[in-house]
Amino acid sequence: MAELLEKVEQYWDGRSDGYCEVNLQELHSFKRNAWIDLINEYAPKVSGRKLKVLDIGTGPGFFAIIMAGCGYEVTAVDYTDAMLQKAKKNAGIYKNNIKFKRMDAHNLEFEDNTFDLIVTRNLTWNLQRPDAAYREWHRVLDKGGRLLNFDANWYLHLHDDEKRKDYEQDRLNTLEKGFEDHYTCTDVDAMEDIARNLPLSKICRPEWDTKELLSIGFKKIMIEMEIGNRVWDEVERVNYGSTPMFMIAGEK
């Protein structure tokens, strides 16, 4: 298990430059406000103080930065030093408004009931023990707090023949349109090798997440299945046509 975690860390360390560039483009596009509107739609309301936000798996810092721009009290965690360094640099004028910490998503070094809102994107599928991570996230949420998890069935095509056909069609559609292929422009073999050994790559979601969150004790679950229609550009919609991004939200 430790060996797999090391592979995941090494992979994302290697991707930090490219992933950082994507995040910077997002910060200077329509996506910034689209994500702010979406997150604030579901964020809990607090009175007389700033909303306390935890961004888990912050990567180059996109969610942390836009949440700090809303005036919230933001903490951002990631497992890789390379990503945290990029996030600190990208934060610019918000650098001192965000607490950056290196931390394992399965083991958060925070007190119980600390945060009003947890946001995370494209992280859960990477986890070796997503059930344990969900329990930990529930623990650090305050009563009435909400978890907003944005993810997709990114590598289900490795285990499902029909999904594989759809995935291959996405590659053809991307080529036809003359767009950059967001899969083949990365180290596909390395990521697929890792994904084959991750539990959520072979599970249809968010059905699994719903059951897990309810069993942990989240009292209310909210799901949106086509988040990409709100926050993706045409290139992403073509690249991921058969892999829509979903949001699963849980209220404690």
N, C-alpha and C positions, 0 to 999 in steps of 0.2 A: 504493500500500500504506500509506503514511504517512497518507493522507487517511482510509482506513478505520479505522486504529488511533485516529485522533483522534475519529472518530464514535463508536466503541465507548467511548472514555474519556468523552466528553461525555454519552453516554447513561447510563452508570453513575454519573457525577457527579450527574446529574439524579435518578437513582433512589435516591441514597444515604439520604435521609430515610425513604422507604417501606421500603427493604430493611433498614435499621437497625431499624425498628419490628418487622418480622417476626423478625429475629434475637433481639431482646430477648424477644419472646413465646416463642421456642424455648427460650431460657435459663431461662425460668420455667415450663416445661411438662415432660411426660414425655419429651420429645425429648432433653433434655440427657443423661439417663442412658441412653436408648436408643442415642444416638450414641456415648457413652463405651464402652458394652458392645460395640458393633459394632467400633469402631476397635481397642479393646484385644484383641479376639478375633484380629485379624490382625497386630497390632503385633509386631515382633521383640522378643526378650528380651535384655536386657543385664545384666551383673553388675558390681557395685561402683561404679556411677555412674548418673546420671540419663539416661533416654532422650532423645536429641537429635531434636527434631521441627521440621520445616519446614512451615508452612501457606502454600501458594501460592494467591494470589487470596483473601486472607483476608476481603475485604469488611468488614463491620462487626465481624469478629473472632470469630465463633461457635466455630470449631474451635480457634483459638488459646487462647481463654478456657477451654474445657473441658479442653484438654490441659494447660494451666498448672494447672488445678484438680486434675489427677492427679499433680502434682508433677514434671512433665517440664520439660526445658530447651527453651523454645519460641522460635522465630523466625517472624515472620509478615510476608509481603510482599504488596504490592498495587501496581497501576500508578497508581491514582487517589488523590490527596491527600485528597479528600473522604471516601473509604472509610476510609483510615488514621486520620483524625481521629475518625471515629465509633468505630472499633475501640478506639482508646486510651481514649476516654471510657467505652465499654461495659466495658472490662476491669476497672474498679473496683479491688478489692483485689489483682488480679493484674497491674496495669499495669506494675509494676517487675519482674515475672517474665517478661515477654514483650519480645523485641527486635522493634520494628516498623521496617520498612524499605520505602522506595518502590523498586520494582524491576520490570523487565520479565520476565515468566515465560519468555521466550525467551532471556534473557541474565542469568543469576544471578551476582551478584558474590560467590561463595563458592568456597573451595578444593575440589578434588576430594575425594570420600570424606568429606564433612563430617557428614552426617545419617544417623540410624538409620531415620527414618520421615518420609515426605512424605505429607501429606494435602491433598486439594483437592476442591472441590465446585462443580459447575456453572460450571467455568472453561474446560475444554478446547474446548468447542464454540465459544467466543468467540474462539479464537486464529486468527491468520492463517497461522501455520506450526506446526501442532500436532506435526508430525514433528520439527522442530527443538527445540521445547519438550521433548518426551519425551527427546531425546538429552541435553539440558541437565540434566534432572531425574535421569537415570541417572548422569550425571557426578558430581553432588554427593551422591549416595547412597553410603554406605559399603558395603563388601562384606557381604552378608547383610542389608542394609537393604531396606526395602519401600516401595513407592509404593502408596497407596490413592487411587484416583481415582473419585469418585462423579459421575455425569453421566447424561444421557438424550438421546434423539434429539429434542430440543426443537422443532426447526423442520423436520423431515423432511417435514411435511405441506405445505410450500411447493413440494416437488418430486415428491410422490407422491400421485396422486389418491385411492387407497384410504386412505392416512393422513389425507388432508384430510377425507374423510367421517367417519372416526373422531374427528378433532379437532372437527368441527362437532357430532357427537353428544355429546362431552364438554361443549361449551358449553350444549347443550340440557339435559343431565343436571344441570349446575350450576345453571341457571336454575330447573329443576323443583324442586330441593331447597331453593331459596332461599339458596344460598351465594354469597359474593362470587366473581366470576370473576377468577382470577389472571392471565388473559391480557388481558381487555378493560379491566381497571382500570389498565392501564399504557398507554403510548403504543405501541399495537400497530403502527401504520404505520411508526414510526421503527425499531422493533426488527426488523420483517420486512424492511425495506429493508436493514438491516445484515446480517441473517441470510442473505439471498439471495446475498451476496457472500463468505460465510465457507465454507471448504471442507467442514467437517464437517456442515453443515446438510443436505447432499445425500447423505451416506454413511450406510449402515446400520451401527450400532455396537451392541456392542463388537467385532464381527468385525474391523473395520479396526484398532482399537487392539491387539488380540491379535497380529496380524501385525506391526504396527509395533514393539511392545515386544520381541517375539522377535527381530526383525531387528536391533534396537539392541544386544541382548545380555542382556536380562533372562532369567534361567535358569528361572524358574518363574512361571506365570500362574494366577491364581485369579479366578473370575468368579461373582458373584451377580446374578441378573437382576431380583429383586423386592425391592429394598432398601426401597421405599416401604411394604411390609407391616410393616416394623420401625420406621420412623422418621417416617412420615406420619400425620396425623390424617385424619378422614373427609373434611374439606373438600378436602384435597390429593388424596386418593385419587379423589375424584369429578372434580376439576379436570383431573387428569393420568391419567385412566383408560386412555387409549390410548398414554400415554408413560411407561412404567415407568422409575423410576430404577434404574440398574445400578451395580455396583461392579466395576471391573477392578483387580486388584492384581498388581503385579510385584515379584519378589524378585531382587536383584542378585547 
